[in-house]
Amino acid sequence: MLAAAVAATACGFHLRGDVNYAFPTIQLRSPQPQPIVTELRRNLEGSASTKVVDDAKDATVTLDIANVVDDKSVLSLSSGGRVSEYALTKRVSFSLRDKEGRDWIPAGEIVIRRSYTFNESEVLAREHEETRMLKEMQTDAVQQIMRRLQAARKPIA
């Protein structure tokens, strides 16, 4: 056990710990209610260094979640012409601006893709798998946005 602990610390491994952001307050804005905004709010509220506010006047920066799109497409067909594999895609468009309209993070997009096999005899199981994968893709997108927020710095005037 001691050897494993020494080896882990020797390679630079450390727990993530508390995250610090370059802004004390943030407002989350989306054109329509989105589950990803709720998850982002929950993650940001867990931070000791940043407070989520509802009013733009009180916010140092505003995170705009412009668009969230889930897409499902056929990835491959069997020799009989039936679907054998689907591809799921989640696209999240966002930007981070301050009160003066300066970009802390310019408008960007996160794209996450997953694929899964499909069998007509297991329709309910595959629907459940698809729902689970979409939720995991949302969590991945939130974590990527959180890392970008952590790296965001005030733009030079």
Residue pairs with C-beta under 8 A, 6 or more apart in sequence:
18 47
18 48
18 49
19 47
19 49
19 146
19 150
20 49
20 150
21 47
21 49
21 50
21 149
21 150
21 152
22 104
22 152
22 153
22 154
23 50
23 60
23 61
23 98
23 104
23 152
23 154
24 49
24 50
24 51
24 60
25 50
25 51
25 52
25 53
25 58
25 59
25 60
25 61
26 44
26 50
26 51
26 52
26 53
26 59
26 60
26 61
26 62
26 63
26 149
27 52
27 53
27 54
27 55
27 56
27 58
27 59
27 61
27 62
27 63
28 37
28 40
28 41
28 44
28 52
28 62
28 63
28 65
29 56
29 62
29 63
29 64
29 65
30 37
30 64
30 65
30 66
30 68
31 66
31 67
34 65
34 68
35 138
36 65
36 68
36 92
36 138
36 141
36 142
37 65
39 138
39 139
39 142
40 63
40 65
40 142
40 145
40 146
41 52
43 142
43 146
44 50
44 52
44 146
44 149
45 52
53 59
56 62
56 99
59 99
60 98
60 99
61 96
61 97
61 98
61 104
61 152
62 96
62 97
62 98
63 94
63 95
63 96
63 145
63 149
64 94
64 95
64 96
64 97
65 92
65 93
65 94
66 93
66 94
66 95
66 107
67 91
67 92
67 93
68 90
68 91
68 92
68 93
69 89
69 90
69 91
70 88
70 89
70 90
70 134
71 88
71 89
71 90
71 91
72 86
72 87
72 88
72 89
72 130
73 86
73 87
73 89
74 83
74 85
74 86
74 87
75 85
75 86
75 87
75 115
76 83
76 84
76 85
77 83
77 84
78 84
82 120
83 118
84 117
84 118
84 119
85 115
85 116
85 117
85 118
86 115
86 116
86 118
86 130
87 113
87 114
87 115
88 113
88 114
88 115
88 116
88 130
88 133
88 134
88 137
89 111
89 112
89 113
90 110
90 111
90 112
90 134
90 137
90 138
90 141
91 109
91 110
91 111
92 109
92 110
92 141
92 145
93 107
93 108
93 109
94 105
94 107
94 108
94 109
94 110
94 145
95 103
95 105
95 106
95 107
95 108
96 103
96 104
96 105
96 148
96 149
96 152
97 103
97 104
98 104
98 154
98 155
102 155
102 157
103 155
104 152
104 153
104 154
104 155
105 148
105 149
105 152
108 148
110 141
110 144
110 145
112 137
112 140
112 141
114 133
114 136
114 137
116 126
116 129
116 130
116 133
118 126
119 126
